[in-house]
Amino acid sequence: MSRAPYITAEGYKTLSNELSYLLRVRRPELTRAVSEAAALGDRSENAEYIYGKKLLRETDRRIRFLQKRLPDLKVIDRLPDQPERIFFGAFVELENDEGELLKIRIVGSDEFVPEKHWISIESPLARALLGKQVDDEVFVQLPHNQQANYIVTHVSYKI
């Protein structure tokens, strides 16, 4: 039996808002545009119609995904029992062997954002960090038999 995938409260809200937007705004706009393009005549050579249908299919696919995914997600909206340790939702600051700092957040696979340094709990780095605390050393196996070493310098949570 597998566990439900975790998500932060703000991640869940973001996905819920996306679904609402797609259902209430985007899909009706696309449906209207496709209907207007279809009224222009021959659909086989009508680029607006063909492109509109493609966008509508993609939007419907995303709506179906979100409608199936949202009920399966487990929202984590409280602090862990041991807030000094690294668990889901933690903001973590790490220092590598060269003294460079890396600030990350451990989030669910539905909400990771590389640009913000939000990493999936499924990632090798997140898995290596789980349960660690300040001053713990972390070794992460990288591709090509390389390894990264970090020291945990800060752990915090925002709920």
C-alpha positions, 0 to 999 in steps of 0.5 A: 500500500503506497502513501498519499503524495504530500503537498504543502497547503500553499501548493494545494491552493495553487493547484486548486486555483489552477483547476478553478481557472481552467474550468471557469475561464480558460476552457470557456474561452477556448470553446468559444474561440473554437466555435467561432473558428469552426463557423468560418468554413472548411475546418481542414485548412482552418489554422485557428480551428486546428490550433484551438482544438489542440489547446482545448485537448491540452486544457481538458487533459490538465483538468482531468489530471488535476481532478484525479490528483487533488483528492489523492494529495495529503496536505501537510499544514502543521509543524512536525513533532521535532521542528529542529529536524528536517522533514517535509516542508522544511526550509534548509540551509546547507554549506558545501565543502567550498563554503558555499551556501545552498538554501532549499525547501523540501516540497511535494513532487507536484510543487517543486520549483527549481528556480526557487530551489524547492526540491521534491521530497523524492529527490536524492538530496531531500531523501539524504536530508530527512531526519537530519538537524543543524551541524549534521553532515550529509552525503549525496550520491551524484551521477557519474559516481560523484558525491556531494558533501554538505553541513546543515546550517539552518532548519526552519518551517513556515506554516 
